[in-house]
Amino acid sequence: MKELLANIPLVYFLYVRKSTDVEDKQVLSIAAQIAELKEYAARMGIYTVDVIIEKQTAKKPGRKKFNKMLECIEAGEANGILAWLPDRLSRNSVDSGKIIYMLDEHVLLDLKFPHFWFENTPQGKYMLANEFNSSKQYVDNLSLNTKRGLREKVRRGEMPGVVPVGYINDVRTKTAKVDKRLAPIVREAFELYARGDKRLDEIADFLYAKGIKTKSRKVGGERKAGGKPYSRNRVTRILNNPFYYGHFRYVGEAYEGSHKGIVSKRLFDQVQTALERRGKPQRKAKNEPKPLCGLVYCSCGMMFTAETRIKRQKNGNVHVYTYYRCTRKSKTVVCREPHIRAEELDKQLTELLSGFAMPTAWADKLRELMRNDEASEKADFVRATGKDKQSIAQLSDKLQRLLDGYLEGDIERELYQVKRAEILGQKKRLEEKIEQATVGVLTWVGPMTAWFERAVSICKIAKSDDLLAKKSLLLEIFGSNLKMQNKEVVARDDQFPNSPLKPHWQALRAAREKAALAGDQISESSILVPRAGVEPATLSLGRNSSIQLSYRGDTSYCNCKHP
């Protein structure tokens, strides 16, 4: 194989590249590469068939002329490449791997560089791979350093990039300066649009009449002529740009800039209001979900959904009805559950909620007992930790006396170190004891208070038309355990224990039911009493006591009527 390859004549492509297609940057790079490479080829007797010039970065794959060159090599038009250095061929792992693979397959036979020695051998390809890796590392480090510099610039209040119209980039200080000629025109454009009677096209015409127009630019290899009015999108970007009042956006976040604003924040806000008012209205989704969707399951296991029906009568009256029905998405179960009107479903859910409303008298008594438990627990904690804190203070005094004795020379260094370590150990153990006692102290007060307020608010929410609030409460009490059976909402008893707050809500509902059955009138002080052994559920209100809901009491729990 080596003898056969040795007899194949080597034909090279001369490949030169610079990293940008801007004409005024790296102007001498291409010409210098071509001159040096042609001189090297003449000196070394290298035969080149074509010169390929590319003006594109090599940090990412996808260079058109480079890929075309490799295709020509695979087609047999050449079998070697002459370049200035390996980093001219590739700075990314994809193109580097492709070149090495073509060398492995002997499709590409040789690479020539004036200042880098290469031979198509395992050792040569190893050295080439290292050179490619170094080129990629250079690009990666350059990216990191550039981003670091941009972040530092943002921290200084300087926006990276080109400043908008009305400002100029000061090349000496690398900061944004107000363009004294264009800034008043931009400010006047803001004032015109803030009045609310100007369209974006009129603002573009105003800017054009004042000399602010598009510039020629190169797009896709073609240069587009300038001198035209701004488009409506560009005018919108100008009016939306916080740079004009002293802030700027970078990577989606707003930052306070160090530059001087052209317009006031008040004027900018007026323009934003005008843009929002005159912009396209936000259309709601056609299939906007109804409030009670996702709450009730059908007896077949599928979720209930909602649909709207419009009934038009001959006399011209129009009635809109909302029905909830099974989605019937099961392919194995035939569901015959009928639909239910939204009003009927709301009525049934209200009745379910009413069974969990806490009477105001009960809540007041529970709050009083909770405050007593809170005060008692605080007192117990102070008593439990007071002695330990006093011991810590005594140990601190001992440490100070021990240090004084050591400094005066009354205590030897070895004895001082032993005693100091002993006292510090005792102090640390006491501090950890206090810290452990602190964990959990009064942590139950916040959740219990919030639950009281939630339970008392059920009566008001149940009477209201706020379906979303009702849905939230029902999900909190029942979870996903509500289903529809013969147009009646029931709780699935086999799964109800899964409700996240079952002990609290179950105890409250059981107490309500027992109180409704008893029906006897008692004093307010006896509404909540510790009657262990009678009630089926207990509400723990702290470490030192448990308060149980009594079933003896009047049924007039609040201003509204409960079933």
C-alpha positions in Angstrom: 0.0 0.0 0.0 2.8 2.4 0.9 4.5 1.7 -2.4 1.3 2.3 -4.4 0.7 5.6 -2.5 4.3 6.6 -3.1 3.7 6.4 -6.9 0.6 8.7 -6.8 1.4 12.2 -7.9 0.5 14.8 -5.2 -1.8 17.6 -6.3 -2.7 20.3 -3.8 -5.4 22.9 -3.2 -4.0 26.2 -1.9 -6.4 27.2 0.9 -6.4 30.6 2.6 -8.8 31.9 5.2 -9.5 34.9 7.4 -12.1 35.0 10.2 -14.3 37.8 8.9 -16.0 38.9 5.7 -15.7 42.6 6.6 -13.4 44.2 4.0 -11.6 46.6 6.3 -10.6 44.0 8.8 -7.6 41.6 8.2 -7.2 43.2 4.7 -3.6 42.1 4.4 -4.2 38.6 5.8 -5.5 37.0 2.5 -2.9 38.6 0.2 -0.1 37.9 2.6 -1.1 34.2 2.9 -1.3 33.7 -0.9 2.0 35.4 -1.6 3.9 33.4 1.1 2.2 30.1 0.1 3.0 30.5 -3.6 6.6 31.3 -2.8 6.8 28.2 -0.5 5.1 26.1 -3.2 7.6 27.2 -5.9 10.6 26.6 -3.5 9.4 23.1 -2.5 8.2 22.1 -5.9 4.5 21.7 -4.8 2.0 21.6 -7.6 -1.3 23.5 -6.9 -4.4 23.3 -9.1 -6.5 26.1 -7.5 -6.5 28.8 -4.9 -9.5 28.7 -2.5 -10.2 31.9 -0.6 -12.6 31.8 2.4 -13.7 34.7 4.6 -15.4 32.9 7.4 -14.6 31.8 10.9 -13.6 28.1 11.5 -14.9 27.8 15.1 -18.0 26.2 13.8 -18.5 23.7 11.0 -20.4 24.7 7.8 -17.9 26.6 5.7 -19.1 26.3 2.1 -15.8 26.6 0.3 -14.0 24.4 2.7 -16.6 21.6 2.4 -16.6 22.0 -1.4 -12.8 21.6 -1.3 -13.1 18.3 0.6 -15.8 17.1 -1.8 -13.4 17.8 -4.7 -10.6 15.9 -2.9 -13.0 12.9 -2.5 -13.8 13.1 -6.2 -10.1 12.8 -7.0 -9.5 16.4 -8.3 -6.6 16.7 -5.7 -5.1 14.8 -2.9 -3.3 17.4 -0.8 -3.9 20.8 0.9 -1.4 23.6 1.3 -2.3 26.1 4.0 -0.4 28.6 6.2 -1.1 26.8 9.5 -3.4 24.0 10.7 -5.7 26.5 12.4 -6.5 27.9 9.0 -8.1 24.5 8.2 -10.1 24.0 11.4 -10.8 25.4 14.8 -13.6 22.9 15.6 -13.8 19.2 16.4 -16.0 18.3 13.5 -13.8 19.6 10.6 -10.7 18.4 12.4 -12.0 14.9 12.8 -13.1 14.9 9.1 -9.6 15.8 7.9 -7.9 13.2 10.1 -10.5 10.6 8.9 -9.7 11.4 5.3 -6.0 11.0 6.0 -6.8 7.6 7.6 -8.7 6.5 4.6 -5.9 7.8 2.2 -8.5 10.0 0.4 -6.4 12.9 1.6 -2.7 12.0 1.2 -0.8 15.0 2.4 -0.9 18.4 4.2 1.7 21.1 3.7 2.4 24.1 6.0 5.4 26.5 5.8 5.8 26.5 9.6 4.4 23.2 10.7 5.9 19.8 9.8 3.4 17.1 8.9 3.8 13.5 7.6 0.9 11.1 7.0 2.0 8.7 9.7 0.5 7.8 13.1 3.0 10.1 14.8 2.2 12.9 12.3 -1.5 12.6 12.7 -1.1 12.6 16.5 0.8 15.9 16.3 -1.8 17.3 13.9 -4.6 16.4 16.2 -2.8 18.2 19.1 -2.4 21.3 16.9 -6.2 21.2 16.0 -7.0 20.8 19.8 -4.8 23.8 20.6 -6.6 25.8 17.9 -10.0 24.9 19.4 -8.8 25.6 22.9 -7.7 29.1 21.7 -11.2 29.8 20.4 -12.9 28.4 23.6 -10.7 30.5 25.8 -11.2 33.6 23.6 -15.0 33.1 24.0 -14.7 32.8 27.8 -12.5 35.9 28.0 -14.8 37.9 25.8 -17.9 37.0 27.9 -16.0 37.8 31.1 -15.1 41.2 29.6 -18.8 41.8 28.6 -20.0 40.9 32.1 -17.5 43.4 33.6 -18.7 46.0 31.1 -22.3 45.4 32.2 -21.3 45.7 35.8 -19.9 49.1 35.1 -23.2 50.2 33.5 -22.0 50.0 29.9 -24.1 48.3 27.3 -22.1 45.8 25.1 -22.6 46.4 21.4 -23.5 49.3 19.2 -25.5 52.1 20.8 -28.9 53.1 19.3 -29.6 56.1 17.1 -29.2 59.3 19.1 -25.9 58.1 20.7 -22.4 57.7 19.5 -19.7 55.2 20.6 -16.8 57.2 22.0 -13.8 55.2 20.7 -11.4 56.9 23.2 -13.3 56.2 26.4 -15.3 53.2 25.0 -18.5 54.7 26.4 -21.8 56.0 24.9 -22.1 59.7 24.4 -25.2 61.6 23.5 -25.3 62.7 19.8 -26.1 66.4 20.2 -27.5 66.6 16.6 -29.7 63.5 16.6 -30.7 63.3 20.3 -33.3 66.2 20.1 -34.9 64.5 17.1 -35.3 61.2 18.9 -36.7 63.0 21.9 -39.2 64.8 19.7 -40.2 61.4 18.1 -41.0 60.1 21.6 -43.1 63.2 22.4 -45.0 62.9 19.1 -46.0 59.3 19.7 -46.8 59.9 23.4 -49.6 62.2 22.2 -51.5 59.2 21.0 -52.5 60.5 17.5 -49.4 59.4 15.5 -48.9 56.1 13.8 -45.6 54.3 13.6 -45.3 55.0 9.9 -45.7 58.8 10.6 -42.9 58.6 13.2 -40.7 56.8 10.6 -41.5 59.6 8.1 -40.7 62.2 10.7 -37.3 60.7 11.4 -36.7 60.4 7.6 -37.4 64.0 7.1 -35.0 64.9 9.9 -32.2 62.8 8.2 -32.5 59.6 10.3 -32.8 56.8 7.7 -31.5 53.3 7.0 -27.8 52.7 6.1 -26.5 50.3 3.4 -25.5 46.9 4.8 -24.3 43.6 3.6 -26.9 40.7 3.9 -26.2 37.2 2.6 -23.2 38.4 0.5 -25.2 41.2 -1.1 -25.1 44.8 -0.1 -28.5 46.4 0.3 -28.9 50.1 -0.4 -29.8 52.4 2.4 -31.4 55.9 2.5 -34.9 54.6 3.2 -37.4 55.3 6.0 -37.3 53.0 9.0 -39.7 50.1 9.1 -42.5 50.0 11.7 -40.7 47.2 13.5 -37.6 49.3 13.8 -39.5 52.3 15.1 -41.1 50.1 17.7 -37.7 48.8 18.8 -36.6 52.4 19.2 -39.7 53.4 21.3 -39.3 50.2 23.4 -35.6 50.6 24.1 -34.9 51.5 27.8 -31.5 52.8 26.7 -33.1 56.2 26.0 -34.0 56.8 29.7 -30.7 55.5 31.2 -31.2 51.7 31.4 -30.3 48.9 29.0 -31.2 45.3 28.4 -28.6 42.5 28.2 -29.4 38.8 27.8 -33.0 39.5 28.7 -32.3 41.5 31.9 -32.5 45.2 32.6 -29.5 47.0 34.0 -28.9 50.6 35.1 -26.6 52.3 32.7 -23.9 54.9 33.3 -24.8 56.9 30.2 -27.1 59.9 30.1 -30.7 59.5 29.1 -32.3 61.3 26.2 -35.9 61.1 27.5 -37.4 61.0 31.0 -38.8 57.8 32.5 -42.2 59.4 32.6 -42.2 60.1 28.9 -41.0 56.6 28.1 -43.8 55.1 30.2 -46.3 57.3 28.3 -45.0 55.9 25.0 -45.3 52.3 26.3 -48.9 53.0 27.3 -49.6 54.4 23.8 -47.9 51.4 22.1 -50.0 49.0 24.2 -53.2 50.9 23.5 -52.6 51.2 19.8 -51.2 47.7 19.3 -53.1 44.6 18.2 -55.5 43.4 20.9 -54.7 40.2 22.7 -57.1 37.6 21.6 -58.2 35.0 24.1 -57.8 31.3 23.2 -60.9 29.9 21.6 -60.9 26.9 23.9 -60.4 28.7 27.2 -60.7 26.2 30.0 -63.7 26.5 32.3 -63.1 27.1 36.0 -64.2 23.6 37.2 -62.3 21.6 34.7 -59.8 19.2 36.2 -61.7 18.8 39.4 -64.2 15.9 39.0 -63.7 12.4 37.6 -66.3 10.4 35.9 -67.4 7.0 37.2 -65.6 5.5 34.2 -62.3 6.9 35.3 -62.0 9.7 32.8 -61.9 13.4 33.6 -64.9 15.7 33.3 -64.6 18.6 30.8 -66.8 21.5 29.9 -68.5 22.7 26.7 -70.6 25.7 25.9 -73.9 25.6 24.0 -75.7 28.6 22.5 -79.5 28.5 22.1 -81.1 31.0 19.9 -84.9 31.4 20.1 -87.2 32.6 17.4 -88.0 35.8 19.3 -84.3 36.7 19.1 -83.3 35.8 22.6 -79.9 34.1 22.9 -79.0 31.8 25.9 -75.5 30.5 26.6 -75.3 27.3 28.7 -72.2 25.5 30.0 -72.3 21.8 30.5 -69.8 19.5 32.2 -69.5 16.0 30.8 -67.1 13.0 30.6 -64.3 13.3 28.1 -65.0 9.7 27.0 -61.4 9.2 25.9 -61.3 5.6 27.0 -61.2 3.1 24.2 -62.2 0.1 26.3 -65.0 1.5 28.5 -68.3 2.8 27.2 -69.3 5.7 29.4 -73.1 6.4 29.8 -72.8 9.1 32.4 -75.0 12.0 31.4 -73.9 15.6 31.3 -74.7 18.1 34.1 -75.4 21.8 33.9 -72.7 24.1 35.4 -75.3 25.6 37.8 -76.2 22.2 39.2 -72.6 21.2 39.5 -71.8 24.5 41.3 -74.7 23.8 43.7 -73.5 20.4 44.6 -69.9 21.5 45.2 -71.2 24.4 47.4 -73.0 21.8 49.5 -69.8 19.8 49.8 -67.8 22.8 50.9 -70.5 23.9 53.4 -69.9 20.7 55.4 -66.4 21.8 56.1 -67.0 25.5 57.2 -65.7 26.2 60.7 -68.2 28.1 62.9 -66.9 31.4 64.0 -67.4 30.6 67.7 -65.3 27.5 67.3 -62.5 29.4 65.6 -62.4 32.1 68.3 -62.2 29.5 71.0 -59.5 27.5 69.1 -57.5 30.7 68.6 -57.7 31.4 72.4 -56.6 27.9 73.3 -53.8 28.2 70.7 -52.5 31.4 72.2 -52.5 29.7 75.6 -50.5 26.8 74.2 -48.2 29.2 72.5 -47.5 31.1 75.7 -47.1 27.9 77.6 -44.6 26.5 75.1 -42.6 29.7 75.1 -42.5 29.6 78.9 -41.3 26.0 78.9 -38.7 26.8 76.4 -37.4 29.7 78.4 -37.3 27.6 81.5 -35.6 24.7 79.7 -32.9 26.8 78.1 -32.5 29.5 80.8 -30.3 27.3 83.0 -28.2 26.3 80.0 -27.7 29.9 78.9 -26.6 30.8 82.4 -24.1 27.9 82.4 -22.7 29.2 79.1 -22.2 32.6 80.6 -20.3 31.1 83.5 -18.1 29.1 81.2 -17.3 32.3 79.2 -16.2 33.9 82.5 -14.1 30.9 83.3 -12.4 31.2 79.9 -11.6 34.8 80.5 -10.2 34.1 83.9 -8.2 31.3 82.5 -6.8 33.5 79.8 -5.9 36.2 82.3 -4.0 33.7 84.5 -2.1 32.4 81.4 -1.2 35.9 80.3 0.1 36.9 83.8 2.2 33.7 84.0 0.3 32.0 86.8 -0.7 29.0 84.5 1.6 27.0 82.4 0.9 26.8 78.6 0.2 23.0 78.6 -2.3 23.3 81.5 -3.9 26.4 79.9 -4.4 24.5 76.6 -6.0 21.4 78.3 -8.4 23.5 80.5 -9.3 25.8 77.6 -10.2 22.8 75.4 -12.2 21.2 78.2 -14.3 24.4 78.8 -14.8 25.0 75.1 -16.1 21.4 74.8 -18.6 22.0 77.6 -19.7 25.3 76.1 -20.2 23.7 72.7 -22.3 20.9 74.1 -24.6 23.3 75.9 -25.0 25.5 72.7 -25.9 22.4 70.7 -28.5 21.4 73.3 -30.1 24.9 73.1 -30.0 24.7 69.3 -31.8 21.3 69.3 -34.4 22.6 71.7 -35.0 25.6 69.5 -35.9 23.4 66.4 -39.6 22.9 66.3 -40.5 25.5 68.9 -43.8 27.2 67.8 -43.4 26.0 64.2 -47.0 24.8 64.3 -48.4 28.2 65.1 -48.2 29.6 61.5 -49.8 26.6 59.7 -52.5 26.2 62.3 -53.4 29.9 62.1 -53.6 29.8 58.4 -55.8 26.7 58.5 -58.2 28.4 60.9 -58.5 31.4 58.5 -59.0 29.0 55.6 -61.7 27.0 57.4 -63.6 30.1 58.5 -63.5 31.5 54.9 -65.2 28.5 53.5 -68.6 29.9 54.3 -68.0 33.1 52.4 -66.4 31.3 49.4 -69.2 28.8 49.2 -71.8 31.5 48.9 -69.8 33.5 46.3 -69.6 33.0 42.6 -65.8 32.6 42.6 -65.6 29.2 41.0 -61.8 29.2 41.0 -61.7 29.8 44.7 -64.1 26.9 45.2 -62.0 24.7 43.0 -58.9 25.5 45.0 -60.6 24.6 48.3 -62.1 21.4 47.0 -58.7 20.3 45.7 -57.2 21.1 49.1 -59.8 19.1 51.0 -60.5 16.2 48.6 -57.5 16.1 46.4 -58.4 14.1 43.3 -61.1 12.1 45.0 -64.3 13.6 43.6 -66.2 11.7 41.0 -69.6 11.9 39.3 -72.2 9.1 39.7 -75.6 9.5 38.1 -75.3 13.3 38.0 -74.2 13.5 41.7 -70.8 14.5 43.0 -69.5 12.0 45.6 -66.2 11.5 47.4 -64.5 8.2 46.6 -64.5 6.7 50.0 -61.9 4.1 49.0 -59.4 6.8 48.1 -60.5 9.7 50.3 -57.8 8.8 53.0 -55.3 10.1 50.4 -56.5 13.7 50.9 -53.5 15.8 51.9 -55.2 17.4 54.9 -57.5 14.5 55.9 -57.0 14.6 59.7 -57.9 18.3 60.0 -60.8 18.4 57.5 -62.2 15.0 58.5 -62.3 16.0 62.2 -64.0 19.3 61.3 -66.6 17.6 59.2 -67.3 14.9 61.8 -67.7 17.6 64.5 -70.1 19.6 62.3 -72.3 16.5 61.7 -72.4 15.6 65.4 -73.2 19.1 66.4 -76.0 19.2 63.8 -77.5 15.9 65.2 -77.2 17.0 68.8 -79.0 20.4 68.3 -78.9 21.4 72.0 -77.9 24.9 73.0 -74.9 25.3 75.3 -72.7 28.2 76.4 -69.9 29.5 74.2 -67.3 28.3 76.7 -68.4 24.7 76.2 -68.2 24.7 72.4 -64.7 23.3 72.5 -63.9 20.9 75.4 -61.4 18.1 75.9 -63.7 15.1 75.8 -61.2 12.3 75.1 -62.7 9.0 73.9 -65.8 10.5 72.3 -64.5 12.4 69.3 -63.2 10.3 66.4 -60.5 12.9 65.5 -58.1 15.2 67.4 -56.5 18.4 66.3 -53.0 18.8 67.8 -52.2 22.4 68.6 -48.8 22.0 70.1 -46.6 19.8 72.1 -48.3 20.2 75.5 -52.0 19.9 74.7 -54.5 18.6 72.2 -57.8 20.4 71.6 -60.7 18.3 70.4 -63.8 19.4 68.5 -67.0 19.0 70.6 -70.2 17.8 69.0 -72.3 19.6 71.5 -73.3 23.1 70.4 -75.7 25.2 68.5 -76.0 24.9 64.7 -75.9 28.6 64.0 -72.2 28.6 63.1 -72.1 31.8 61.1 -74.3 34.4 59.4 -75.1 32.1 56.5 -77.2 28.9 56.7 -75.5 25.5 56.4 -77.3 22.3 55.5 
